[in-house]
Amino acid sequence: MHFQTKNVHFQEKVSADELSKTKPIYQTSAFAFDDLDDMESYFQGEKSYLYTRNGNPNTDDLGKGVADLEGAPAGVATSSGISSILAGVLSVAKSGDHVIATEDLYGGTYQLMANELPNFGIDVSFVNFADEHAVREAIKDETVLLYSESITNPLLRVEDLARVRKIAQEFGLKTMIDNTFATPYLIRPFDEGIDLVVHSATKYIGGHSDISAGVLVGLETLLKKARMKVTNLGSNLGPFDGWLGCRGLKTLSLRMQKQSANAEALADVLRNEAMVTKVYYPSAASTAGNGAIVTIDLGDGYDLHTFFRSLAWVKIVPTLAGVETSVTYPAGTSHRAMPKSTREKLGVTDQMVRISVGIEDERDVIDTFLKALQAAKIS
Ligand SMILES: *Cc1c(COP(=O)(O)O)cnc(C)c1O
């Protein structure tokens, strides 16, 4: 099956006595058995469900749906992107191990790795993954995992996945990539030899800004361990959120196609606004498009507050990826906790705005941003 077909045909068939066209919501904490033999059959692997913290048809559907699109054999859905990242890291690293992560990580991932993983006895080094030499230099005897993002936030650096895989193979390390910004519609890291791929399904997988969820996919051996972590840490996703995630996922192809095209058009127009200091938008992220996030640096020519106040129907929200266009202010939200010097070293300035482009008519999107720039111009 091709991508767009798999995108709508990932759910398991409902049982013969069910006539529901869509999958019912298994809004249950546990599953009932006829007798002890019936219950034993779960432990013999003949039945799939026992207790929702161990697994539930709606959350399993979401894990399977994303795994299918990523070309991976197994997946698990969890309560958030962050809990999927934790489950993935813990399926590879244990106390005493060392992880190397890119320094331009999503803020929440940085917090997890810098403040929580050391409590599990896992040491993390943050290095510039654009510099191959720096990654190699950071490898120690204890290193087990290389961690990066396929498209970074908010500067939209496209990771060289082949290079990450090559270094890992040379040193016998595992690899894990956060594919949230790209989605499998644009980039499929597992196909490029990456071991674990993680998503904040809160973003494009769900697509409607109505759930908090994560999905981890990869090899069955690692996913078996990751599922155990999710069960033991209690970071399972609720059935209704799993169901909503599946509903959102079915339109991923259409949304990404439209949102990417709108973003490309907006980036082109903004590049021609001579007073905008810089427009960040990838040029060759994939053959299917370059994603739906455009980051701009307003520089000295515009008043930041007036710009944000002049955006009409565009919402200011600390998230991305919904069907509605929205903006965020990285220096004040995702990168707020970072010292200004570190932030500026990464290139995240005080005048930077991250735009998450939605599915609206491209002309309205462009018009709204041009009007806001006009209003905010410092004469
Ligand atoms: C939002 C996000 C996360 C964290 O996901 P949550 O669902 O908020 O836990 C991780 N990585 C990236 C790239 C994100 O955008």
The ligand as a Gaussian input file, in Angstrom:
#p B3LYP/6-31G(d) Opt

LIG

0 1
 C        5.872000      19.438000      21.312000
 C        7.130000      18.707000      21.015000
 C        7.630000      17.713000      21.885000
 C        6.950000      17.374000      23.189000
 O        5.717000      16.805000      22.993000
 P        4.497000      16.893000      24.044000
 O        3.408000      16.213000      23.342000
 O        4.267000      18.328000      24.344000
 O        4.976000      16.152000      25.259000
 C        8.780000      17.052000      21.515000
 N        9.431000      17.356000      20.382000
 C        9.001000      18.302000      19.536000
 C        9.770000      18.581000      18.302000
 C        7.841000      19.012000      19.817000
 O        7.425000      19.972000      18.981000

